[in-house]
Amino acid sequence: MVKGLVIAILAILLNAFSGNTQTDNYDFHEVALKGAWHTEDTGEKTRYNPVEGTKPIYRQISSSPNLLYTQLPDENTFFTDDMGMAAFEVDRLGNVVWERKVYGETYFGIVPLNENEIILNILSKNKMIRLNKKSGTETIIKEGQFRDIAITNKGEILTAEAIKEGKVLIMNESGAVTWESCQAFLYPRGVCQKENGNILVVDFNHKAYEIDYNTGDVIWEMSGFYYPNSIQEMGSGNYLITDEHNNRVVEVEPLTKNIVRSFSDGLWAPNYARELDNGDWLICDTDNHRIIQINDENELVWELSNLHTPNRATR
């Protein structure tokens, strides 16, 4: 009687878990075997058998309960790992499908252009390149010290000079500068173009700015940050900002300059955050050596860990 009851309860739980873990035909067991995450939560991370044709990366999901979250990414994730001296593309299960590691190269910024080509910022070599992942062919777009890469509304390249009194620049694929800010900044970091064409930038003088695209002048600014590192216009029109040395990511309502949402749970020097199409936030939790995705309830839903110092990530 008792044995039968236990079996019945286990069956109910298994059905419930299966219902909560089925995503695009990736069920609980298949995901576990392919190594998207595991049940251990110790200092000893393990490598998993990769999907055929890929290379595994150290990773774990540490949210509780493990192996029960259903939402795997729909797209591959690209990221640069500065002190790890590597740039990666990983699939939805966390397997490395492309990587670049060259001795002496550090990277800060990556943008996929199409299936085979990316723009990659090689910080240590002071150059931004267009790279064909398949053939390995690379073309120098622009030489100089840059932080962050974004694509403008017209398909050009938006970046910031990683120098004292650096400016925000827009250039074409040949590297010719087609627009620049009138104001120089202390050490400009993250950049983004708004839907209306104006440019957002955060600076290591602890401020965020909006620049009028037509005049190049600053028309909005907000202080109170501590080395902000990235900024993005969200779907709501609010601004998503990584406040690095305050160990938080914040959503700011620009008209009132009020922080309407903040996430800081366990973060350590986050360098970058982006709102995804589904409203989740993708965050480079840099000094925790991981990239995480959180939902609107501030719950951890996806993670790549045991990285070095990831500084930029995109899907």
Secondary structure, 3 states (H helix, E strand, C coil): CHHHHHHHHHHHHHHHHHHHHCECCECHHHHHHHCCCCCCCCCCCCCCCCCCCCECCCCCCCCCCCCCCCCCCCCCEEEEECCCCEEEEECCCCCEEEEECCCCCCEEEEEECCCCEEEEEEHHHCEEEEEECCCCCEEEEEECCEEEEEECCCCCEEEEECCCCECEEEECCCCCEEEECCCCECCEEEEEECCCCCEEEEECCCEEEEECCCCCCEEEEECCCCCEEEEEECCCCCEEEEEHHHCEEEEEECCCCEEEEEECCCCCCCCEEEECCCCCEEEEEHHHCEEEEECCCCCEEEEECCCCCEEEEEC
